[in-house]
Amino acid sequence: MKKIIIVVGIILLFNCLAFGYTIDTKIDTMKTDLEHLQVGDRIFFNVSILHEDESSVHYIQQEPSEIFIIISFSSNLIQVSDDIKTDFQFTSAFFDTGLQTVPPQEFIITSSEDSASVYSDSLQVMVNSILPADSVALKDIKPPVSLYLGFWDIALPLLIIAIIIFVIVLITRSKKGLALIPEKKKKILPAHMIALKRIEQLKLQDYIKRGNIKRYYVEVSWICREYLENRYNKLFLEMTGFEIRQSLKDLNVKKRMETNTILQECDRVKFAKYIPPIQDAEKILNELVDVILATKENEMEKEKDEN
């Protein structure tokens, strides 16, 4: 664990030195009542990033979890000497009690030469229950009333429901011209074959010649994420860039550095309004094909999964 913390610290320090930024995260105590914070109450926190005048900062919005959501956010720029300070104001809420942690938020700092992901600090808050402290507020419920049901009391409603479902299925399939008994599903193609087929379809769209570079990179990112999801049976399509990098590392995936580079390049075009040269756009698809062929499922893995 200590080694992981040291490595993460070195990476963050390298990014800080390379892009010349400082990041500050704090809760807005003027708007947030930390002493009486309850489930669902609004938590206001700010992230300030001081960076070079030539660079820009973009927030990567994360998927909400079961207990924490970002309700809204806004940003504004402030000139500080020769630098720029980008302030982000977040409105969030927790839906669980106890000591909770506001997770780090991901940002992309983009310069004319490169871009990098940076993260805000996590924040801890104590969330109280909305119920009164005394247990008198919760009254005991009455025990269930005993009810005796005979055989036909259960069988007849189930039979009627089964007949209704059968009639609905029969009518629906008849209107669609389908057989009553569905045919056996075709064998699902391997993940790499699906991905390579998607790539061939993407080439036919000719987005590069049509000048729709952003759509092209969005499709490349989708194909890459879909391949990873089908190949490793994890929800890569719903993950953030940081979560994908962690999952690839945990799975010890081959070509994970190349995969991360492809996805980061796509994110630069999608979120940072970066327009790459045409030769780079054509090259990234070839790099994705190399990753797919190097990581595709072999016959031994396939037989193991089937057994």
C-alpha positions in Angstrom: 0.0 0.0 0.0 2.8 2.4 0.9 4.5 1.7 -2.5 1.2 2.5 -4.3 0.9 5.8 -2.4 4.5 6.7 -3.2 4.0 5.9 -7.0 0.8 8.0 -7.1 2.5 10.8 -5.3 5.4 10.7 -7.8 3.0 10.8 -10.8 1.1 13.8 -9.3 4.3 15.6 -8.6 5.5 15.0 -12.1 2.3 16.3 -13.6 2.5 19.3 -11.3 6.0 20.1 -12.4 5.3 19.5 -16.1 2.2 21.7 -16.2 2.9 24.1 -13.4 -0.3 23.9 -11.5 -1.5 23.9 -7.9 -4.9 22.6 -6.7 -6.8 23.5 -3.6 -10.0 21.7 -2.4 -12.2 23.0 0.4 -15.8 22.9 1.6 -17.8 26.2 1.5 -18.6 26.5 5.2 -20.7 29.6 4.7 -23.2 27.6 2.7 -22.7 24.1 4.2 -23.9 23.5 7.8 -21.3 20.8 8.7 -22.5 20.6 12.4 -26.1 19.7 11.5 -25.6 18.0 8.1 -28.3 15.4 7.3 -29.0 12.9 4.5 -29.8 14.8 1.3 -28.6 18.2 2.5 -26.6 20.2 0.0 -22.8 20.2 0.4 -21.0 23.0 -1.3 -17.3 22.6 -2.0 -14.8 24.5 -4.2 -11.8 23.4 -6.3 -9.3 26.0 -7.3 -6.6 25.2 -9.9 -3.8 27.7 -10.5 -2.2 27.1 -13.8 -0.3 28.7 -16.6 -2.0 31.3 -18.8 -1.5 29.2 -22.0 -3.3 26.2 -20.5 -7.0 25.5 -19.8 -8.8 23.2 -17.3 -11.8 21.0 -18.0 -13.9 19.1 -15.5 -14.6 15.4 -16.3 -18.1 14.7 -14.8 -18.3 11.3 -13.0 -21.2 8.9 -12.9 -23.2 9.3 -9.6 -22.9 6.6 -7.1 -25.7 5.1 -4.9 -24.8 7.3 -2.0 -23.2 10.4 -3.5 -24.1 12.7 -6.4 -22.8 15.9 -8.0 -26.0 18.0 -8.4 -24.5 20.9 -10.3 -21.2 22.7 -10.9 -20.0 26.0 -12.4 -16.6 27.6 -13.1 -15.0 31.0 -13.6 -11.5 32.3 -14.5 -9.5 34.8 -12.5 -6.2 36.4 -13.6 -3.5 36.0 -10.9 -0.3 37.8 -12.0 1.0 35.8 -15.0 -1.2 32.8 -14.2 -4.8 31.9 -14.4 -6.9 30.5 -11.5 -9.9 28.4 -12.6 -12.4 28.1 -9.8 -15.0 25.3 -9.8 -18.1 25.5 -7.5 -19.8 22.1 -6.8 -23.2 21.3 -5.3 -23.4 17.8 -4.0 -25.3 15.5 -1.6 -24.9 12.2 0.4 -27.7 9.6 0.8 -26.1 7.7 3.6 -25.2 8.4 7.3 -22.0 8.3 9.1 -18.5 9.5 8.2 -18.6 10.0 4.4 -15.9 10.9 1.8 -16.4 13.3 -1.1 -14.4 11.5 -3.8 -11.6 13.2 -5.8 -12.9 15.0 -8.9 -11.1 14.5 -12.2 -9.9 17.5 -14.3 -7.9 17.7 -17.5 -5.3 20.4 -17.9 -4.6 21.0 -21.6 -1.7 23.0 -23.0 -0.7 23.6 -26.6 1.6 20.6 -26.5 0.0 18.0 -24.1 -2.7 17.3 -21.6 -2.9 15.5 -18.3 -5.5 14.4 -15.7 -5.3 15.9 -12.2 -7.5 15.2 -9.2 -8.8 17.2 -6.3 -8.4 16.1 -2.7 -11.0 14.0 -1.0 -13.1 15.6 1.7 -14.7 14.0 4.8 -18.0 15.0 6.3 -20.2 13.6 9.0 -23.8 12.9 7.8 -26.6 12.6 10.4 -29.8 10.7 10.1 -33.0 12.6 9.5 -34.8 10.6 12.2 -34.9 11.8 15.8 -32.3 10.5 18.2 -34.9 8.9 20.5 -36.2 5.5 19.5 -39.8 6.5 20.4 -40.2 7.9 16.9 -40.3 4.4 15.5 -43.2 2.4 16.7 -43.5 -1.4 16.5 -45.7 -2.7 13.7 -48.5 -5.2 14.3 -47.8 -8.9 13.5 -49.3 -10.2 10.2 -52.8 -11.6 10.3 -53.0 -15.3 9.7 -54.5 -16.2 6.4 -55.3 -19.7 5.1 -55.5 -20.2 1.3 -56.7 -23.4 -0.3 -55.3 -25.1 -3.3 -57.6 -23.4 -5.9 -57.1 -20.0 -4.2 -53.5 -20.2 -5.3 -53.7 -22.3 -8.5 -56.6 -20.5 -10.2 -55.1 -17.0 -10.2 -51.7 -18.5 -11.4 -53.5 -20.4 -14.2 -55.3 -17.2 -15.3 -52.1 -15.2 -15.3 -50.3 -17.9 -17.3 -53.0 -17.9 -19.9 -53.0 -14.1 -20.2 -49.2 -14.1 -20.6 -49.4 -16.9 -23.2 -52.0 -15.0 -25.2 -50.0 -11.8 -25.1 -46.8 -13.6 -26.3 -48.8 -15.4 -29.0 -50.3 -12.2 -30.4 -47.0 -10.2 -30.2 -45.0 -12.8 -32.0 -47.7 -13.4 -34.5 -47.8 -9.6 -35.4 -44.0 -9.7 -35.9 -44.1 -12.8 -38.0 -42.1 -14.8 -35.5 -42.5 -18.5 -34.5 -44.2 -19.3 -31.2 -41.0 -21.0 -29.9 -38.0 -18.7 -30.4 -35.1 -20.1 -32.4 -31.9 -21.0 -30.7 -29.8 -17.9 -30.3 -26.8 -17.7 -32.6 -23.4 -18.1 -31.1 -22.0 -14.8 -29.8 -18.9 -13.6 -31.7 -15.6 -13.2 -29.7 -14.9 -9.7 -28.4 -12.0 -9.1 -30.9 -14.1 -10.1 -33.9 -16.9 -7.7 -32.8 -14.4 -4.9 -32.4 -12.7 -5.5 -35.7 -16.0 -5.5 -37.4 -16.9 -2.2 -35.8 -13.6 -0.8 -37.0 -14.3 -1.8 -40.6 -17.7 -0.1 -40.3 -16.1 3.0 -38.9 -13.7 3.2 -41.9 -16.7 3.1 -44.3 -18.1 6.2 -42.6 -15.1 8.2 -43.8 -15.4 10.8 -41.0 -11.8 12.0 -41.5 -12.4 13.1 -45.1 -15.7 14.6 -44.2 -14.0 16.7 -41.5 -16.0 15.2 -38.6 -12.9 14.5 -36.5 -14.7 14.7 -33.1 -17.3 12.1 -34.1 -14.4 9.9 -35.4 -12.6 9.9 -32.0 -15.9 9.4 -30.2 -16.4 6.2 -32.2 -12.8 5.0 -31.6 -13.3 5.5 -27.9 -16.6 3.6 -27.9 -15.1 0.7 -29.9 -12.1 0.5 -27.5 -14.3 0.6 -24.3 -16.8 -1.9 -25.8 -14.0 -4.3 -26.7 -12.6 -4.1 -23.1 -16.0 -4.7 -21.7 -16.7 -7.8 -23.9 -13.1 -9.1 -23.4 -12.8 -8.8 -19.7 -16.5 -8.9 -18.6 -16.3 -5.5 -16.7 -18.4 -2.4 -17.2 -15.7 -0.4 -19.1 -18.4 1.6 -21.0 -19.6 3.2 -17.7 -16.1 3.8 -16.2 -14.2 7.1 -16.0 -10.7 7.4 -17.4 -9.2 6.9 -13.9 -11.3 3.8 -13.2 -10.3 2.3 -16.6 -6.6 2.8 -15.8 -7.1 1.1 -12.4 -9.0 -1.8 -13.8 -6.4 -2.5 -16.6 -3.7 -2.4 -13.9 -5.6 -4.8 -11.6 -6.2 -7.2 -14.4 -2.6 -7.0 -15.6 -3.8 -6.4 -19.1 -1.2 -6.5 -22.0 -0.8 -3.3 -23.8 -2.5 -1.3 -21.0 -0.2 1.6 -21.5 -1.1 1.8 -25.2 -4.8 1.4 -24.4 -4.6 4.2 -21.9 -2.9 6.4 -24.5 -5.6 5.7 -27.0 -8.4 6.6 -24.6 -6.6 9.7 -23.3 -6.1 10.9 -26.9 -9.8 10.4 -27.5 -10.7 12.3 -24.3 -8.5 15.2 -25.4 -10.6 15.5 -28.6 -13.9 15.0 -26.9 -13.5 17.2 -23.9 -10.6 19.6 -24.5 -11.5 20.6 -28.1 -8.1 19.4 -29.4 -7.9 18.9 -33.1 -5.2 16.4 -34.0 -3.4 16.1 -37.4 -5.1 13.8 -39.9 -2.1 11.4 -39.9 -2.6 11.0 -36.1 -6.3 10.3 -36.6 -5.5 7.5 -39.0 -2.7 6.2 -36.9 -4.8 5.8 -33.7 -7.1 3.3 -35.4 -4.1 1.1 -36.4 -2.9 1.3 -32.8 -6.3 0.1 -31.6 -6.1 -2.8 -34.0 -2.7 -3.7 -32.6 -4.1 -3.7 -29.0 -7.0 -5.8 -30.0 -4.9 -8.5 -31.8 -2.4 -8.5 -28.9 -5.0 -9.0 -26.2 -7.6 -11.1 -27.9 -8.9 -14.2 -26.2 -7.0 -17.4 -27.0 -8.4 -20.9 -27.4 -7.4 -22.1 -23.9 -9.1 -19.1 -22.3 -12.2 -19.7 -24.5 -12.5 -23.3 -23.5 -12.0 -22.4 -19.8 -14.8 -19.9 -19.9 -17.2 -22.3 -21.7 -16.5 -25.0 -19.0 
